[in-house]
């Protein structure tokens, strides 16, 4: 689905051409949770940009994969607003998370 070479190959190509590979070059679903959290904490990325990238990626892929039963965009938007306003107390703040629909989550339908 992704047309970019894998991360090690991108870095190799960037070094060969004396250019810099940035986080924007890495597809959002291929960025580690610790990198996303660190970037949101430091202000290098906003929770809004991370969320928008992930939602766009889901929209692109889910027509084929049909992996998501429900996407809680409203809950995600509320969380990103709080994060962008400065609430960054949790270690993985800003990292989008997928939860299987058989796990109880407050306010969401649980299926068996």
PyMOL commands that set and color helices and strands:
alter all, ss='L'
color gray80, all
select helices_A, chain A and resi 7-16+23-25+28-30+33-42+47-65+73-84
alter helices_A, ss='H'
color red, helices_A
deselect
rebuild
show_as cartoon
